[in-house]
Structures are given as C-alpha cells and as structure tokens.
Amino acid sequence: MAFEGLADRLQGSIQKIRGKGKVNESDVKEMMREVRLALLEADVNFKVVKNFVKRVSERAVGQEVMKSLTPGQQIIKVVKEELTELMGGEQSQIAVSKRPPTVIMMVGLQGAGKTTTTGKLANLLRKKHNRKPLLVAADIYRPAAIKQLETLGNQLDLPVFSMGDQVSPIDIARQGIEKAKEDHLDYVLIDTAGRLHVDETLMDELKQIKELSSPDEIFLVVDAMTGQDAVNVAQNFDEALGVTGVVLTKLDGDTRGGAALSIRAVTEKPIKFVGMGEKMDALEAFHPERMASRILGMGDMLSLIEKAQTNIDEEKAKEMEKKLRTATFTLDDFLEQLGQVKQMGPLDELIKMIPGANKMKGLDNLQVDGKQLGHVEAIIQSMTNAEKEQPEIINASRRKRIARGSGRTIQEVNRLLKQFEEMKKMMKQMTNMQQKGKKRGGFNFPFMK
Amino acid sequence: MSFFKKLKEKFTHSQDTMTEKFRDGLTKTRDSFTSKMNDLVARYRTVDEEFFEELEELLIQADVGVDTVMELVDELKMEVKRQNIKDTKDIRGVISEKLVDIYQGEHEVDPSLAIQQEGLTVILFVGVNGVGKTTTIGKLAHQLKNDGKKVLLAAGDTFRAGAIEQLEVWGSRAGVDVIKQGEGSDPAAVMFDAVQAAKARQVDVLICDTAGRLQNKVNLMKELEKVKRVIEREVPGAPHEVLLALDATTGQNALTQARMFKEVTNVSGIVLTKLDGTAKGGIVLAIKRELDIPVKFVGLGEKMDDLQPFDAEKYVYGLFADLVDEEPVDMREE
C-alpha cells in the first residue's frame, strides 16, 4: 500500500501523549490534523474532509476522547463511527415497478464501467431476484460499445436490444422498453454512453431518455479511484437527473476509495453496489462499515470472514479440526484445504483484507501467485495414496518420481514435504496450548471459522 | 519576474493551434481553478498563514496530492520570505514558476516520442481499465499517419468484450491496419504476429493495445510482462516507448498505478486522458517527481485530433492563464 492508514498516521501523536495523565486540546488538534491528512490521501474531497474533521473534533474535545485512557484508539473509534454513519446504511435493494417492466438507467463518465456493470446487474437480477432483464444498448458513440453489450448478453445468455449506432439513443430506449413489454420481460437496463458531466448537449440527451422512459432507478456508475473531482461529477449528474443510487466500480483495485464518502456526502444518495472484479458475478452489496475501514486503511476483516463463511463447508471444517487434534491430518486433507482456500479468491486479495497486513514483515510485499497453489496441488496429486497417508515413506526415488509426475523440481517436492511437516508440528503445539487453556471452540487456523 | 514575461511572450502572441487546443480543452479546468485562485488573491491582501492554507486546499482539490502540496507550500513560504513578497498580487508568478519547477526538476523534459530514424518503432500502451487506451491509440495512429509514417495496430486486448472491434473502428477511421486474433486468445501471441507482420510490411510504427488491468492483479501484470518480453525478443531495443494511459479524474491511486506499471513494463511516458472535463490531473506532478515519468500527451476530447503533445509550461499556463495575463478575455478571443 502506498499510503499510511489512519492508525499508522496516529502512531506518532499517540506516542507523544503516552504517559501523559490527560490529553489536552492541542493534542486532539494534532491528532485531527492526521485524520485530515489520512482522509485527503484516501481521495476524500477536501470540503467533505473539512466538515467531517469539524464534527469529529467536537466529539473528541468533548468527554469521550480526552478522558479516555487510550485516546488514540478512542479517536480511531470515533472517526470510524462517524464515517460509517455518514456512509449510510446498507441498501442494495432494487426498485420494482408496479407496472412492469421496471426501467433502470445507467449513467456516468467515460470509462467508469457502465457497460460491464450493466451486464453484472442483469446477471444479479436474474440469479438473485429471479427476474428477466433486457439489456438495451443505447451507447451509440463509443466504437463497439454495442458489440460489447451484445457479447456480454451472449455470455450471460440474456437478451440484448440494439438498433445499431445510427439511431438516436432516445429512440433506442423507447423501442427497447416496448420490446420488453412485448416479450414480458420485467426489467429494462439502459446502457447509456459515457459523457462528461459538463457536456450540456449530452446531458440533455440523458434528460430526454429519462423523460420518456420514466426510469424507476437511475444508477450513477463511478470509478472508485476517482479523486477530488468525484463531487463535481456526482453533483452534476444528480442535479441533472436525480440519481437514485450509486455503483462504485473497480473496488477490487488497491485504491482507498475516498470518492465513496465524497459522493455520499454531496448527493446523500445510497451507494448500492460495488464492482469487485471483471467477472460477471463480481457485483456485491455495499457495506458502509467495511468501506469506512478501507478508507482509513484498516483492513477488511469482515469481508474476509464472510468469504470464509460462504466458501468453507462447516462440517468439513469440523472434521478437519478433529483430524488436526488427533494428528491424523494427511496430505490429502491438506489438498482439500487448499482447494477451499482457493475458492475464496486470490490469496493476495485475502491477505490484504487482514488489518495491519501491510505492516507485517514479509507480508507487506507478499505477492502470492495463484499458480503456486496449483503446483502444490500437482505435487500432491502425483503421490500414491500410501504416500499421502504417510509422507515419511517418501524416499529419494519416490521424490524423483513425484517430481517427474507433477512436472515440478525435486526441490519443490522437498520444500512441500518440509512445510507440511512443520505445519503438522505447529498444529500439534496449538492443540496442546488450547487444551491447556481449556478454551473450547476449536481452531482459528488455518482459515477456519 | 522574467519567467512570467517569458511565458506571456511565448503564448499570447503565438498563433499556435496547439496552444489554442490546450486552452480550449483546459478552459473548464482553468475557469474553475483560476477563478478560485483569483478569489483567493482578491480575498487576501497580504500573504499570510491563512493565504497559504487556502492555497493548500486549492492545490489538493486539483489532485496534486498532500505531500507535493506541502512541499510546494513550504518552498513558496521560503520564496516569499526571500523575495520579501507581501502583496498577494506578486505571488502569482512565483506559484506557476514553482509548479513548473516541481514538474521539471533539474532539467527540462523532452516530451517527444522515441521514434526510430530507421527501422521499426514499437509503442506499447498499458493502464488500468477504462482510462482510454484504445481511444488514445486511435488518435495517435491518426497523428503518426498524418506525419507520413506507416502505422500498424496490434489488438492486444483480447479480454474485454468488444475491445478488438473498438480498435478496428479506430483503425479504419485513421486508415491503418489492425492485427488481431479472436477474443480470449493469448495477447503475447497477438504481439508476436503483429511484430512479424510489421516487419514483413516494413511498417514504421507498431502501436500495441493491451487489456486494461488493475495494478494489484499479480497474474494480469505477469501476463503484461510476457507481452513486453515477446516484443523485446522479436525487436531488439523495443518497445521504444511504453505509454501509461492515466485518467485525469483519478486521484492518489494514480501514483500507485504508475509505480506498479513502471516496475513491470518500465513505463517511459504518460498519456493524461480526459483532461477536457473538470478534473485537473494534478497527480502527474507527483508522478514525475517521485518516479520520473514524464507526461508525453494529453487527451482533450473525443475527436481524432484531440491528442496533444504535453508541454509542462503550457499545462501550467493552461491552469494559470488568467493569472499570467492581465486581460484574460483577450486570451480566449485570440
């Protein structure tokens, strides 16, 4: 990560006040300066930052922080609470029109990810809400934008309505809605062309589309990496069209995403979804608390836990735990665990969600290659059942065979066996520790609930 | 204030269409920026702490970034002391001078492309999703062709739906051929084909498109590394330019983008796109200063000829035109 999170930033000020009996106003002021810088580095608009810092200062100078024994932590807590509140509640529902079809208009700047998001949203409507959406290709300006939507429709096996790029987007929208009515489809998603919020002609075009299609939702699609200008963009689109919700895209990058806060603060419109990848199912509900953590550079433990919960089979986890405790954990089990971890997504993404991971030695620059997991899999799969059960029997010639079978080097085979041995040892120690501590509730490692 | 005069002379009397383009494209940027700047100067008669605080915010709003702004303001404070500037009117020139300084550092930066005198020149485009790589390639192809070069395009974005078709449309607009394979094919293989075709057809410039990728996707960055390696292997000394397309609306993450893409592909220059909006793209100052990657072009619109070579002085001038010239109205009528 390029920038320090709030917690890191506050370290200095906290050190200074440590040992002091009482925190005074100037200490708080200094900490507030760090809060301000952290938010600015996260791309929160400076005006939004100003108001925000003022609010937090009031709370901080009041009772809460100054009387606290751990003022640093208290400040972080107050900042996070205020931030979460400002971000609003979780609101990922989509309007349903009483008279179908429900019309959704997608708007935004060029390159924000409207077309991709349109595809994802249609996919979500079908998969999660069991709806029948129609995609309408109204971006006649960008070369091959229509083709892009058609290809996405093809991939998703969803109908796409298009009239080429010689017909006005207004007509395309009108006829698209007609088509949805004819075919008894219940959602119409209009993909409009990207445009500058200061381009009056093109903004007028959007107003016209809105007028004739009376959309139930107008989603503003915004790139999560947007800087200070996010407020201008959001404000202009909202004033012109009255957006009903925001979709934040490219949040799978490493941006802090302060734009989320800026947009929310100026429009007061809910952020409904976030784009988390290039795949068509990578559209998730927006979680204000997680976003607050992210903006503050505090990691995203909640997402990690959720990922683990949805991807790891509870029963299997229990069984595995028993095996670990009784030290009958084999390479086969190891393989199974790897598979479950893999399902959770790219490892480096997972690691990034751990708070403080960017500060941990060795983890800060860790780049985990998904392929390496594949290599480990290949090596284990090249073993016989007996070898998997009792890795002790693997001698030099067996190693050679395994290496050849998996297409890896003998060194890699050796490394894996050694790691597995060490892991087993560690498990044993942990089991002992846990039994001594009489703490029931099982393991927290590796990647278990 | 010789700098101030120099700039004024350089631009007010020039009929240079490029300067005008810059001016037009930056009008919105400039209007909001300079009117605030003028407000600021008008509001504060004297240069004091409060003035600097406002200036700080003004620059942060341009996405210049906290660190760079702090440094700039510190330097300005020193300069103000040194020259004994008291009136805010006198500080305008110093601000623009310092901004150009921050960008240029020790020596002036040459924004021209490393087009080879003889043989094939390969230009590789990289960047995150949606910054305008394909559009910029279309514009650049058009420009190079107008300069009398024989240009070929390589459709290396085999991932995004419709990307190949998009490049083909730009190719036909510019009147240059496109080498492509199917969607989902190996981009490195496309590059190999394209290089061979460029050699066989005795092309002057081969421009390679790649799929947009977020800089933290390890596998995709490795794929890009491979694409570059193939080009390197097939044409000694290539790619002669690796251009990172950067969206002017991007905030501080642009610095991370530049750092990561430089690590993998040794980026030689930046194309700052979408500068015709209200965003200022101030982060390029930090990128130049920290990573020494210069801006080579700016994208000022969606038309074929809306790609302009970057000139630091003009860029700053675009932001400060009203400040540098005493009769701002004349500037636009020129």
Interface residues (C-beta under 8 A of the other chain):
Chain A: A2 F3 L37 L40 E41 A42 D43 N45 F46 L109 Q110 G111 A112 G113 Y141 R142 P143 A144 A145 I146 K147 Q148 L149 E150 T151 L152 Q155 L196 H197 V198 D223 M225 T226 G227 Q228 D229 A230 N232 V233 K250 D252 G253 D254 T255 R256 G258 A259 E278 P346 D348 K352 Q367 V368 D369 G370 K371
Chain B: K28 E57 I60 Q61 A62 D63 G65 V66 V128 N129 G130 V131 G132 F159 R160 A161 G162 A163 I164 E165 Q166 E168 V169 W170 E183 L214 Q215 N216 K217 V218 N219 K222 D247 T249 T250 G251 Q252 N253 A254 L255 T256 R259 K274 D276 G277 T278 A279 K280 I283 E302
